[in-house]
């Protein structure tokens, strides 16, 4: 019962946390009553296992008291029935009855300790479950040159990727070569494998077969720390931490204030930050809740501008922002990352129409890889159909 009670308690906490984070949206869509009902339902599920455990404990106490009293009764009864037996002295009778009186307390303690052990072993089971989790990418002793990647060339050869053994591969025999400084848009319908390709580049999920090379270095032979520190991503959901604005841009104090202001200027955030009373020391709440979605996205872009990477990945970075912020993002990327290899994953096709080439994925396979203009001439192609649906042609 304790295991069930512990398992049913987690959904209550997660729902409570989600409700706090999405409070503004919940109120905006007038879904407060629905979320309250969902919370009550989860509490009811938890109590459905909690009450039986309390009842079981009470019933256990009654049975233990009964057993203890029976032992006392039989001790006294045998003392009376066999009072004439040789060797049965008054002292022995008194001792047995005295011990019998304490047996209830001893039984209670023993059973409760066993029950407590059974309850606490759940925590040990969870620790064991975590310890059995497969380790993410073993550390490699191979270290690339400090200047790697110098050019930003990406060669993906015959890559297959699946999220778990037994599942269908989400990337199937993907082979592409991306030239240094090339701007490549990655497009496809939902489930085509766009974000999976990003996961493969960062080795968040290890590929089944094939190889990915960046400037001639096979990334599977590099340590995760080295690989991920050399690539930069602006994710779809901006990641900000509780702390100062400066800390969010430069958590390791690797850059000067002048460099940070320059990055903010290039990200079109200088007027906003200058208007803040504490400037770079302005406090950011957890998840950047005190900033708009567009400002969060531009802050992530400013973070990328500070690092000046050779390879930049934009994972649907403009999907949740307005047209004005989208325009700022695109302009900044064109101006500030002209010497970088940029991979842009996009749902809105117009954001990638100025890319050098477009990689079109369908069901995990590469179906087209050419310039936007060339793809639009193929009226029977996948991209042409997507462009038609989007009203571009």
Buried (B, 14 or more C-beta within 10 A) or exposed (E): BBBBBBEBBEBBEEBEEEBEEBEEEBEEEEBEEEBEEBBEEBBEBBEEBBEEBEEEEEEBEEEBEEBBBEBBEEBBEBBEEEEEEEEBEEEEBEEBBEEBBEBBEEBBEEBBEEBEEEBEEBEEEEEEEEEEEEEEBEEBEEEBEEEBBEBBBBBBBEBBBBEEEEEEBBBBBBEBEBEBBBBBBBBBBEEBBBBBBBBBBBBBBEBEEBBBBBBEBEBBEBBBEBBBEBBBBBBBBBBBEEBBBBBBBBEEEEBEEEBBBBBBBBBBBBEBBEEEEEBBEBEBEEBBBEBEBBBBBBBBBBBBBBBBBBBBBBBBBBBBBEEEBBBBBBEBBEEBBEEBBBBBBBBBBBBBBEBBBBBBBBBBBBBBBBEBEBBBEEEEBBBBBBBEEEEBE
